[in-house]
Amino acid sequence: MTTSLKALTNLRWLPAALMACLAACGGGDDAGNSSPGSSAGLKVYRHSMDESPTSLDPVQASNVYANHVLINAYDTLFSYQYLARPYVLKPNLADGWPEISTDTLTYTIRLKRGVRYIDDPCFPDGKGREVTAADVVYSLKRHFDPATRPQGAWLWQGRIVGLDAWKEAGSNYDQEVEGLRALDDHTLQIKLVQPYPQLLDTLAQGYSSVVPREAVEHYGREFGIRPVGSGPFRLVSYDTARIVMDRNPGFRQEPVDLAAEGYDPATQGQYGLERIEGRSPPFIDRLEFQFIADASARWNSFTKGDEAQYTTIPNEQIDRVLTSKHPITLKPEYAEKYFFYAGMEAGFIFQTWNLLDPEFGYNEDPERERRNKALRCAVIKSFDWPARNDSFYGGIGTIFPGIIVPVVPEFDPDLSRVSVTRDVAGARKLLEDNGWNAANLPMFTFGTTANVLNRLMFEQFRAWLKDIGYPPEKVVLKQYATFGDISKAWKQAELPWVVKGWGLDYPDAENTLQLFYGPNSSPGSNDSNWRNPEYDALYEQSSVMLPSPERTEIYRRMNEMVIDACLTATGLARTRIHLWHKDVIALPDREIVGGFFLKYVDVED
Amino acid sequence: MSVAATRRQSLWSKAAWKLRRDRFGMLGLAVVLAHFVAAVGVWLGLWATGWGDVAGGKWDSVSSEHWFGTNLIGQDIFQRSIYSISTAFEIGLIVAVLSTLLGAVLGAMAGFFSGRATDEFVVWLMGVLDSIPFYLLVAAIAFALEGNPWSMHVAMISTFWITTARLVRGEVIKLKGLEFVEAAHAIGVPEYTIIFRHILPNTFHILLVQSTITFVAAIKSEVILSFLGLGVKDGMSWGLMISESTFEVLAGFFNNFLAASVLMFGLVMAFSIFSDALQDALDPRQVS
């Protein structure tokens, strides 16, 4: 046998050749097919989430998943401080705080100079141009153009002078809107119809991302998958399993001032955040979002060690991972490898009666309507919040009375907890005193999407109702295939009982109080369809007030009115336990808009 | 036993004699009967009446109070398992009886009128229904019936009759050429009387075996459909229990999964063994 034949038959060279070939083939792939091996030399942070966004067009940024990506691809005028809790606004693309007229109707906002869009073929010569006030005007106008199928117009509807009329007139972008004007390249003026204390919060939403008109016109329908912004990252690839973004090398230099970001060394000192002080973000070369719907698969991806670097603990793993729930502490084997942060959600879980159902709500017969209220109150009394918390939220949720959630400053910790305390005897007496018995109690349809946990929630609720004398055969389950289907049923007021979660759009109790404002009735956000003139008047009065003790007083009065009317079994704010690898320098969060922290993430070399 | 007495023995008595001597078959029958007694007790309201009650804490372990422990919301797993037996029997019996009946009637008519329009239509219908994937058909029927609790039964009956019909059709084609049928024709017995009074009773051994096979298939399908969310809407089923267990096992809690699996395995296995024994006992080649 010759030497050359020996070489061919001895296949020890084969793995090396294959690796060389693979390396050569992979060299040209910059579309995010990175693995720990192929991204060697890059600082990569892999963030796992349970769902993927359906569009990256800011006018359709209706969920937290889209917001996570959008606010990192685009700029918004305002943002939230990275570390301050409760959440505190800060200027972002805006150059400082706006000038506000004494009647609080005119806002003049100056933009930072020299902020540029990423280089993209949509621009002449492919070079990104400077972001101007006209871009902000254009971006907000898009929400009032039916052709864009916008979902965020409610934030500014009836608020900005001339904007609704501009829509009525055909949404011509070349036509000026009196209340939304670019005074020059770096100055924006917004004129309001009436005071709108939450205006600046709305300008921090993913909806208000600043987009260049050239990109929208250049990409057309594809704009939803090709963001062209001035944010800290630029999109490299996007599919339903993963989004890859690379650092925007032209992102403005803004060194981190931890004190200005609300840093609290006492509670946040262990995360190593001091290492980003004085440095300009972003600190990582690549940001990867991994969308893994199944909680156990997400957990495996995280604990494997070389995939997702962040996750939340699935409910079924809580007992395995925690040593204690109050306070929350990790078992040593997890504490050794991961940082954690237990954050209360900015929102709540609640279930609302639909008063348009004559069996439980409004009725032509005033006597029946009175008895219906007693029935509603009895059902609410049967609700066992601690059991619900223990079964479905790991026993770490926060139960509170009313609809003002604990994360907002108007929350009243001293409010009576009677409405969240189970009282079976009281419920039975209420039914008996008002002439209800097993024979005349109405059929109760419990609507839910078809999955096993929702079914168990129904069974638990039916068992509680049985305890107060509601026959189980009168409590029936109606399952809907998708969230869209049940959402449609809610909007059409088809179900007597609406089981829902609500995430705050901005940290202001107004965002939950509007859930019971009469004009917001179905198909709006008021699923109860409650119309109380006194409540509505208070809402209208408070909605134009700036934060003050007087406004807080009104909010709390409205909260008590909702409780007294037996409209809703409420509430529970879930606690999310965020877990991340110890080589990641961050304080992850997904509340309010979600994803602001990603700009500040760093990974140890 | 005298020769005369042996001659008087029918197919049925020979089969019964053979079946009684099949120890595995009788063991299978005993297990099936035990499950059946449990199901009857549920129907009569003697036990498992608290299957929907929240009677304990989250994932309580096995105790004298909760023999199989409790589930996520504190419901007694033993009671839910026993209640699920009645669900399985209810679906198994309804589907087995109706699909066997439908298969017998359509199969007999197709066989008797073989080569004519009736036969061609039934054969075409069987071909069409056979070509639709079962779970797709169930989903379509469930959608068409808008969450009706009987959608699963309708879907199963509309597909399970086909095998029975094919077997009966073949048997009837064979039987209709025999002398007793020709004699019935000769004395002017109407065709449908011949089919239902003279021919169909001679296919009972096929129908009996086929109905036991259908019973088992219906139970298994119910569990799978309930697991997928297409089955039992209101009530309890082993499929729903296994569905609940998908996230419980990740937390190290296996009671739901084990209870449902063991009981279902026991019933399906026992019924299959009994079905095999019955098939052997009724096989004319073996009986004679």
Interface residues (C-beta under 8 A of the other chain):
Chain A: A295 S296 W299 P314 N315 E316 Q317 D319 R320 A387 D390 S391 F392 A450 N451 V452 L453 R455 L456 E459 Q460 R462 A463 W464 K466 P472 V476 L477 K478 Q479
Chain B: G52 D53 V54 G57 K58 N71 L72 I73 G74 Q75 G147 G229 K233 D234 L240 S243 E244 T246 F247 E248 L250 A251 G252
